């Protein structure tokens, strides 16, 4: 029995790509794998009564983790009670960095894998994303990250940032997130071409651009559907509607069924994010047979192109440029729904590799 401990940078009830992709990744583990997840109090109590493929470890109080002594006591408790063979630092960040700094607590045979979520190492000042390169936080992060055994990268952009940290390329494994359809989808017919805007709210997502574009196309054959929790807008263009927020009842797969129903309703998905490390929504939309509208300079554009999805790029974030891209959508809307899971085989091989390395 191999014992795994996950320490995610964030977890439900906060909604995001990192949280959901971890659920899908954990679903790949075998019966001889025992999986524990370490969460803060909020995530612990949220997850306790839901269906899941993992056990919960002792929770921590986030506000107390800034104190070195309390942090070390918590790490010793994880080592003593759960005796992990492999630790997955899913999303990186402060706690991941501090655990690596104190890795001797877990013994010499432990293997630790760091998977950056993007925000821990990327930086884009314009949308308040990440930490400046010259900050003390980033300097310490770079030092501690070097103590991981292996590094999981979601994209070429993340791999290059690992290199800038002086992380050896032979320790880096570039594999995207697992994304697969949980059931058969069937696209719905509509008189208008429906464009979806979906995701958790963060300044980097720039959802306001979707509203601006919708206003410019108000008298056209395009309608817009927003499924954007915590992004509120007062003025509603006539061609804009809201899709209900997801009710999370199952942590054994991601995204929830209603998200796939959302993709069924859409002909295209507009992605206005200024920066991404992978972009789950891009891949989900492509699997569901939606045309993807995305900036050509964002990581998800190349990923979608390489996967063979229908992609229409725009060169900047001007509303007029996005409108031009939307006008290129094929009115026949005959994109193929992809049944094959994305990245499943490579991730299974990665898990097997890490387990073999730990057992040497």
BELKADA-V377904 format. One record per run of one state. SS is the DSSP state (2 for helix, 1 for strand, 0 for the rest). FROM is the first residue (numbers start at 1). LEN is the number of residues. If there is no record, write none. Layout:
((SS,FROM,LEN) (SS,FROM,LEN))
//
This chain:
((0,1,1) (1,2,6) (0,8,9) (2,17,10) (0,27,6) (1,33,6) (0,39,1) (1,40,1) (2,41,7) (0,48,3) (1,51,2) (0,53,2) (1,55,2) (0,57,3) (1,60,1) (0,61,1) (2,62,5) (0,67,1) (2,68,15) (0,83,3) (1,86,6) (0,92,2) (2,94,8) (0,102,1) (2,103,4) (0,107,4) (1,111,6) (0,117,6) (1,123,2) (2,125,3) (0,128,1) (1,129,2) (0,131,5) (2,136,10) (0,146,4) (1,150,4) (0,154,2) (2,156,9) (0,165,4) (2,169,3) (1,172,3) (0,175,4) (1,179,1) (0,180,13) (1,193,6) (0,199,4) (2,203,3) (0,206,1) (2,207,10) (0,217,5) (1,222,6) (0,228,12) (1,240,3) (0,243,7) (1,250,2) (0,252,5) (2,257,9) (0,266,2) (1,268,4) (0,272,8) (2,280,8) (0,288,3) (1,291,5) (0,296,3) (2,299,8) (0,307,4) (1,311,4) (0,315,4) (2,319,8) (0,327,15) (1,342,1) (0,343,1) (2,344,15) (0,359,2))
//
